Amino acid sequence: MFTGIIESIGSIRALTPKGGDVRVHVATGKLDLSDVKLGDSIAVNGVCLTAVELPGDGFAADVSRETLDCTAMNDLKSGSPVNLEKALTPSTRLGGHLVSGHVDGVGEIVSRSDNARAVEFRIRAPKELAKYIAHKGSITVDGTSLTVNEVDGAEFMLTVIPHTLSETIMASYKPGRRVNLEVDLLARYLERLLLGDKAAEPSAGGITESFLAANGYLKS
């Protein structure tokens, strides 16, 4: 688990094909690795990876084919800057929100505009994730915990303060860039709870308007 508070901007040192997937080598910048052991988790742009090598000034991790297909990791190349966060501990201050490091989908930066000293980003999420994104709710973008300020269909708007811009890779975002998205865990659990006993049925899917109406959640 993570908090979505980025600890360091690192960079991709190398991406090495290995047996059908990839081993990624990451230079970790100011990230303190003194308490990191082999097998520990580190989030790279919001993707939870397991450290399999610790050369001292970074780490290496294996990235599965599934992860490459479901995230924006395929867009990275040698030299790409990345957001880094170590897994939280029982004594970690939870300054963001609970983040699993399991990316739900890939969004796209639609627009960027200045708002005083802050920057507003409009991001288009995959349609299947739109129901989990709420006004003033939490969302993780490339591992960064952020608050949604506006929602319009599958698009949502973020207002990013100068500190976040300087401590993450968001300052480099431009329209067209793909970003990793993880929705709030509470929204996921709420959807499952609303299914009630139907959650145990093999055909049980997500919440639909017809399901809500049939179970009294919507009034005609």
C-alpha contacts under 8 A as a table, 3 or more apart, distances in Angstrom:
res1	aa1	res2	aa2	distance
1	M	87	A	5.61
1	M	88	L	5.99
1	M	98	L	6.80
1	M	99	V	5.73
1	M	100	S	4.78
1	M	101	G	6.76
2	F	5	I	7.98
2	F	43	A	7.80
2	F	85	E	7.28
2	F	86	K	7.18
2	F	87	A	5.13
2	F	88	L	5.24
2	F	98	L	6.05
2	F	99	V	4.86
2	F	100	S	6.11
2	F	101	G	6.92
3	T	88	L	6.94
3	T	94	L	5.90
3	T	95	G	6.64
3	T	96	G	5.08
3	T	97	H	5.18
3	T	98	L	5.17
3	T	99	V	5.51
3	T	145	S	7.13
4	G	46	G	7.85
4	G	85	E	7.56
4	G	96	G	5.46
4	G	97	H	6.47
4	G	98	L	7.39
4	G	99	V	6.22
4	G	140	T	6.68
4	G	143	G	5.43
4	G	144	T	4.59
4	G	145	S	4.24
5	I	85	E	7.11
5	I	95	G	6.78
5	I	96	G	5.88
5	I	143	G	7.78
5	I	144	T	5.96
5	I	145	S	6.23
6	I	9	I	7.72
6	I	83	N	6.18
6	I	84	L	5.80
6	I	85	E	5.31
6	I	143	G	7.20
6	I	144	T	6.22
6	I	167	E	7.04
6	I	168	T	6.52
7	E	31	L	6.35
7	E	83	N	7.71
7	E	84	L	5.91
7	E	85	E	5.19
7	E	86	K	7.61
7	E	167	E	7.79
8	S	28	T	7.04
8	S	29	G	6.49
8	S	30	K	5.86
8	S	31	L	5.38
8	S	83	N	6.28
8	S	84	L	5.27
8	S	85	E	6.88
8	S	167	E	7.01
8	S	168	T	7.36
9	I	28	T	7.04
9	I	29	G	6.44
9	I	30	K	7.69
9	I	81	P	6.48
9	I	82	V	5.60
9	I	83	N	4.93
9	I	84	L	5.96
9	I	167	E	7.02
9	I	168	T	6.10
9	I	169	I	6.89
10	G	26	V	6.84
10	G	27	A	5.48
10	G	28	T	4.42
10	G	29	G	5.11
10	G	30	K	7.93
10	G	81	P	5.66
10	G	82	V	5.21
10	G	83	N	6.35
10	G	84	L	6.47
11	S	26	V	5.79
11	S	27	A	5.28
11	S	28	T	6.71
11	S	29	G	7.75
11	S	78	S	7.71
11	S	79	G	5.59
11	S	80	S	5.37
11	S	81	P	4.24
11	S	82	V	5.43
12	I	15	L	7.50
12	I	24	V	7.28
12	I	25	H	6.15
12	I	26	V	4.71
12	I	27	A	6.25
12	I	76	L	7.50
12	I	77	K	6.61
12	I	78	S	5.08
12	I	79	G	5.10
12	I	80	S	5.33
12	I	81	P	6.51
12	I	82	V	7.18
13	R	24	V	7.66
13	R	25	H	5.25
13	R	26	V	5.24
13	R	27	A	5.96
13	R	78	S	5.29
13	R	79	G	6.05
14	A	24	V	5.93
14	A	25	H	5.12
14	A	26	V	7.21
14	A	77	K	7.26
14	A	78	S	5.14
14	A	79	G	7.93
15	L	22	V	6.38
15	L	23	R	5.86
15	L	24	V	4.63
15	L	25	H	6.38
15	L	77	K	6.91
15	L	78	S	6.82
16	T	22	V	5.44
16	T	23	R	5.10
16	T	24	V	6.33
17	P	20	G	6.67
17	P	21	D	5.82
17	P	22	V	4.42
17	P	23	R	6.34
18	K	21	D	5.37
18	K	22	V	5.17
18	K	23	R	6.32
19	G	22	V	7.68
20	G	65	R	7.33
21	D	62	D	7.64
21	D	63	V	6.32
21	D	64	S	5.39
21	D	65	R	5.30
22	V	62	D	5.90
22	V	63	V	5.25
22	V	64	S	6.76
22	V	65	R	7.83
23	R	60	A	6.72
23	R	61	A	5.61
23	R	62	D	4.35
23	R	63	V	5.91
24	V	60	A	5.51
24	V	61	A	5.42
24	V	62	D	6.22
24	V	63	V	6.94
25	H	58	G	7.40
25	H	59	F	5.93
25	H	60	A	4.31
25	H	61	A	6.68
26	V	58	G	5.49
26	V	59	F	5.49
26	V	60	A	6.09
27	A	57	D	6.19
27	A	58	G	4.43
27	A	59	F	6.87
28	T	31	L	5.52
28	T	57	D	6.48
28	T	58	G	4.86
28	T	59	F	7.45
28	T	84	L	7.40
29	G	57	D	7.57
29	G	58	G	7.73
31	L	84	L	7.68
32	D	35	D	7.42
33	L	36	V	5.07
33	L	56	G	7.68
33	L	58	G	7.78
36	V	40	D	6.30
37	K	40	D	5.59
37	K	51	A	7.56
37	K	54	L	7.81
38	L	50	T	7.77
38	L	51	A	5.39
38	L	52	V	5.50
38	L	53	E	6.59
38	L	54	L	7.01
39	G	50	T	5.46
39	G	51	A	5.24
39	G	52	V	6.14
40	D	50	T	5.62
40	D	51	A	5.66
40	D	87	A	7.71
41	S	48	C	6.20
41	S	49	L	5.49
41	S	50	T	4.65
41	S	51	A	6.27
41	S	86	K	6.46
41	S	87	A	5.68
42	I	48	C	5.76
42	I	49	L	5.45
42	I	50	T	6.43
42	I	51	A	7.11
42	I	84	L	6.90
42	I	85	E	5.76
42	I	86	K	4.55
42	I	87	A	5.86
43	A	46	G	5.14
43	A	47	V	4.99
43	A	48	C	4.32
43	A	49	L	5.90
43	A	83	N	7.70
43	A	84	L	5.58
43	A	85	E	5.18
43	A	86	K	6.30
43	A	87	A	7.33
43	A	101	G	6.33
43	A	143	G	7.06
44	V	47	V	5.08
44	V	48	C	6.51
44	V	49	L	7.02
44	V	82	V	6.27
44	V	83	N	5.68
44	V	84	L	5.05
44	V	85	E	7.07
44	V	142	D	7.82
44	V	143	G	7.21
45	N	82	V	5.66
45	N	83	N	4.82
45	N	84	L	6.51
45	N	141	V	7.86
45	N	142	D	4.14
45	N	143	G	4.90
45	N	144	T	7.91
45	N	180	N	7.00
46	G	83	N	7.42
46	G	84	L	7.81
46	G	101	G	5.33
46	G	102	H	7.48
46	G	103	V	6.96
46	G	140	T	7.46
46	G	141	V	7.21
46	G	142	D	4.75
46	G	143	G	3.37
46	G	144	T	7.18
46	G	180	N	6.70
46	G	181	L	7.86
46	G	182	E	7.87
47	V	71	T	7.94
47	V	101	G	4.91
47	V	102	H	6.06
47	V	103	V	6.34
47	V	142	D	7.82
47	V	143	G	7.18
47	V	180	N	7.97
48	C	100	S	7.61
48	C	101	G	4.51
48	C	102	H	6.46
49	L	61	A	6.12
49	L	62	D	7.33
49	L	63	V	7.33
50	T	61	A	5.56
50	T	62	D	7.23
51	A	54	L	7.05
51	A	59	F	6.01
51	A	60	A	5.69
51	A	61	A	4.98
52	V	59	F	7.25
52	V	60	A	5.68
52	V	61	A	5.34
52	V	62	D	7.41
53	E	59	F	5.36
53	E	60	A	4.90
53	E	61	A	6.99
54	L	57	D	7.57
54	L	58	G	6.18
54	L	59	F	4.61
54	L	60	A	6.71
55	P	58	G	6.15
55	P	59	F	6.31
56	G	59	F	7.50
63	V	67	T	6.29
63	V	68	L	6.82
64	S	67	T	5.23
64	S	68	L	6.33
65	R	68	L	5.06
65	R	69	D	6.15
66	E	69	D	5.16
66	E	70	C	6.18
67	T	70	C	5.20
67	T	71	T	5.92
67	T	73	M	7.61
68	L	71	T	5.69
68	L	72	A	7.09
68	L	73	M	5.64
68	L	74	N	5.72
69	D	72	A	7.97
69	D	74	N	7.65
70	C	103	V	7.40
70	C	104	D	7.84
70	C	105	G	6.50
70	C	106	V	7.34
71	T	74	N	7.30
71	T	103	V	6.55
71	T	105	G	6.50
71	T	106	V	5.88
71	T	179	V	7.98
71	T	180	N	5.93
72	A	75	D	5.54
72	A	76	L	7.51
72	A	106	V	6.42
72	A	178	R	6.32
72	A	179	V	6.14
72	A	180	N	5.98
73	M	76	L	5.51
76	L	80	S	5.89
77	K	80	S	5.57
81	P	169	I	6.71
82	V	168	T	7.97
82	V	169	I	6.46
83	N	142	D	6.95
83	N	143	G	6.68
83	N	144	T	7.81
83	N	168	T	5.95
83	N	169	I	6.31
84	L	143	G	7.73
85	E	143	G	7.91
88	L	91	S	7.94
88	L	92	T	5.70
89	T	92	T	5.19
94	L	97	H	6.57
94	L	98	L	7.74
96	G	145	S	5.48
96	G	146	L	7.67
97	H	138	S	7.31
97	H	145	S	6.57
98	L	184	D	7.77
98	L	185	L	7.26
99	V	140	T	7.50
99	V	182	E	7.65
99	V	184	D	7.54
99	V	185	L	7.33
100	S	185	L	7.96
101	G	143	G	7.41
101	G	182	E	7.60
102	H	182	E	6.88
103	V	106	V	7.83
103	V	180	N	6.21
103	V	181	L	5.74
103	V	182	E	4.96
104	D	129	L	7.71
104	D	180	N	7.74
104	D	181	L	5.87
104	D	182	E	4.98
104	D	183	V	6.78
105	G	125	A	7.54
105	G	126	P	6.61
105	G	129	L	7.56
105	G	180	N	6.25
105	G	181	L	5.39
105	G	182	E	6.92
106	V	125	A	6.86
106	V	126	P	6.86
106	V	178	R	6.37
106	V	179	V	5.54
106	V	180	N	4.81
106	V	181	L	5.69
107	G	123	I	6.46
107	G	124	R	5.45
107	G	125	A	4.47
107	G	126	P	6.27
107	G	178	R	5.61
107	G	179	V	5.21
107	G	180	N	6.33
107	G	181	L	6.36
108	E	123	I	5.50
108	E	124	R	5.24
108	E	125	A	6.76
108	E	175	P	7.46
108	E	176	G	5.87
108	E	177	R	5.61
108	E	178	R	4.50
108	E	179	V	6.00
109	I	112	R	7.71
109	I	121	F	6.92
109	I	122	R	6.09
109	I	123	I	4.54
109	I	124	R	6.49
109	I	173	Y	7.44
109	I	174	K	6.60
109	I	175	P	4.74
109	I	176	G	5.32
109	I	177	R	5.41
109	I	178	R	6.50
109	I	179	V	7.47
110	V	121	F	7.43
110	V	122	R	5.34
110	V	123	I	5.26
110	V	124	R	6.37
110	V	175	P	5.01
110	V	176	G	6.29
111	S	121	F	5.76
111	S	122	R	5.18
111	S	123	I	7.24
111	S	174	K	7.29
111	S	175	P	5.18
112	R	119	V	6.91
112	R	120	E	5.69
112	R	121	F	4.69
112	R	122	R	6.57
112	R	174	K	6.74
112	R	175	P	6.73
113	S	119	V	5.74
113	S	120	E	5.25
113	S	121	F	6.72
114	D	117	R	7.04
114	D	118	A	6.09
114	D	119	V	4.53
114	D	120	E	6.08
115	N	118	A	5.12
115	N	119	V	5.51
115	N	120	E	6.50
116	A	119	V	7.74
117	R	161	I	7.04
117	R	162	P	6.47
118	A	159	T	6.44
118	A	160	V	5.47
118	A	161	I	4.62
118	A	162	P	5.77
119	V	159	T	5.72
119	V	160	V	5.25
119	V	161	I	6.75
119	V	162	P	7.90
120	E	157	M	6.75
120	E	158	L	5.50
120	E	159	T	4.47
120	E	160	V	6.19
121	F	157	M	5.62
121	F	158	L	5.24
121	F	159	T	6.58
121	F	160	V	7.74
122	R	155	E	6.69
122	R	156	F	5.64
122	R	157	M	4.40
122	R	158	L	6.47
123	I	155	E	5.49
123	I	156	F	5.50
123	I	157	M	6.33
124	R	154	A	5.79
124	R	155	E	4.29
124	R	156	F	6.59
125	A	129	L	6.45
125	A	130	A	6.56
125	A	154	A	5.40
125	A	155	E	6.01
125	A	156	F	7.78
125	A	181	L	7.81
126	P	129	L	5.59
126	P	130	A	6.88
126	P	154	A	6.77
127	K	130	A	5.35
127	K	154	A	5.62
128	E	131	K	7.05
129	L	132	Y	5.62
129	L	133	I	7.04
129	L	154	A	7.53
129	L	183	V	7.63
130	A	133	I	5.47
130	A	153	G	6.67
130	A	154	A	4.78
130	A	155	E	7.70
131	K	134	A	7.70
132	Y	183	V	6.36
132	Y	184	D	7.29
132	Y	187	A	5.76
132	Y	188	R	7.33
133	I	137	G	6.79
133	I	138	S	7.76
133	I	139	I	7.32
133	I	148	V	7.65
133	I	151	V	7.46
133	I	156	F	7.82
133	I	183	V	6.86
133	I	184	D	7.94
134	A	137	G	4.99
134	A	138	S	7.74
134	A	148	V	6.78
134	A	151	V	6.74
135	H	148	V	5.44
135	H	149	N	5.67
135	H	150	E	5.48
135	H	151	V	5.99
136	K	147	T	5.65
136	K	148	V	4.89
136	K	149	N	5.53
136	K	150	E	7.58
137	G	147	T	5.72
137	G	148	V	5.52
137	G	184	D	7.71
138	S	145	S	6.81
138	S	146	L	5.71
138	S	147	T	4.80
138	S	148	V	6.17
138	S	183	V	7.23
138	S	184	D	5.81
139	I	145	S	5.97
139	I	146	L	5.48
139	I	147	T	6.36
139	I	148	V	6.90
139	I	181	L	7.21
139	I	182	E	6.15
139	I	183	V	5.04
139	I	184	D	5.76
140	T	143	G	5.43
140	T	144	T	5.12
140	T	145	S	4.61
140	T	146	L	6.01
140	T	180	N	7.84
140	T	181	L	5.61
140	T	182	E	5.02
140	T	183	V	6.38
140	T	184	D	7.73
141	V	144	T	5.14
141	V	145	S	6.77
141	V	146	L	7.30
141	V	179	V	6.39
141	V	180	N	5.63
141	V	181	L	4.95
141	V	182	E	6.83
142	D	179	V	5.78
142	D	180	N	4.79
142	D	181	L	6.44
143	G	180	N	7.49
143	G	181	L	7.87
143	G	182	E	7.99
144	T	168	T	7.69
146	L	158	L	7.31
147	T	158	L	6.62
147	T	159	T	7.93
148	V	151	V	7.36
148	V	156	F	6.68
148	V	157	M	6.05
148	V	158	L	5.44
148	V	159	T	7.98
149	N	156	F	7.40
149	N	157	M	5.58
149	N	158	L	5.57
149	N	159	T	6.90
150	E	156	F	5.49
150	E	157	M	5.02
150	E	158	L	7.32
151	V	154	A	7.40
151	V	155	E	5.96
151	V	156	F	4.33
151	V	157	M	6.47
152	D	155	E	5.19
152	D	156	F	6.02
153	G	156	F	7.74
160	V	164	T	6.37
160	V	165	L	6.69
161	I	164	T	5.56
161	I	165	L	6.41
162	P	165	L	4.98
162	P	166	S	6.20
163	H	166	S	5.22
163	H	167	E	6.18
164	T	167	E	5.16
164	T	168	T	5.94
164	T	170	M	7.66
165	L	168	T	5.62
165	L	169	I	6.92
165	L	170	M	5.47
165	L	171	A	4.94
166	S	169	I	7.64
166	S	171	A	6.81
168	T	171	A	7.16
169	I	172	S	5.90
169	I	173	Y	7.35
170	M	173	Y	5.23
173	Y	177	R	6.59
174	K	177	R	5.91
183	V	187	A	7.42
183	V	188	R	7.82
184	D	187	A	5.53
184	D	188	R	6.91
185	L	188	R	5.13
185	L	189	Y	6.35
186	L	189	Y	5.15
186	L	190	L	6.00
187	A	190	L	5.10
187	A	191	E	6.26
188	R	191	E	5.35
188	R	192	R	6.56
189	Y	192	R	5.12
189	Y	193	L	6.14
190	L	193	L	5.04
190	L	194	L	6.18
191	E	194	L	5.31
191	E	195	L	6.80
191	E	206	G	7.01
191	E	207	I	6.36
192	R	195	L	5.40
192	R	196	G	7.28
192	R	199	A	6.70
192	R	206	G	7.68
193	L	196	G	5.46
193	L	199	A	7.90
194	L	207	I	7.72
195	L	198	K	5.36
195	L	199	A	5.29
195	L	204	A	7.83
195	L	207	I	7.25
196	G	199	A	5.83
197	D	200	A	5.94
197	D	201	E	7.68
198	K	201	E	5.28
198	K	204	A	6.05
199	A	202	P	7.83
199	A	204	A	5.60
199	A	205	G	7.91
200	A	204	A	7.25
201	E	204	A	5.39
207	I	211	F	6.30
207	I	212	L	7.10
208	T	211	F	5.13
208	T	212	L	6.37
209	E	212	L	5.14
209	E	213	A	6.21
210	S	213	A	5.10
210	S	214	A	6.05
211	F	214	A	5.15
211	F	215	N	6.22
212	L	215	N	5.30
212	L	216	G	6.29
212	L	217	Y	4.90
212	L	218	L	5.86
213	A	216	G	5.35
213	A	217	Y	5.65
213	A	218	L	4.72
213	A	219	K	6.92
213	A	220	S	7.88
214	A	217	Y	7.65
215	N	218	L	7.91
216	G	219	K	6.94
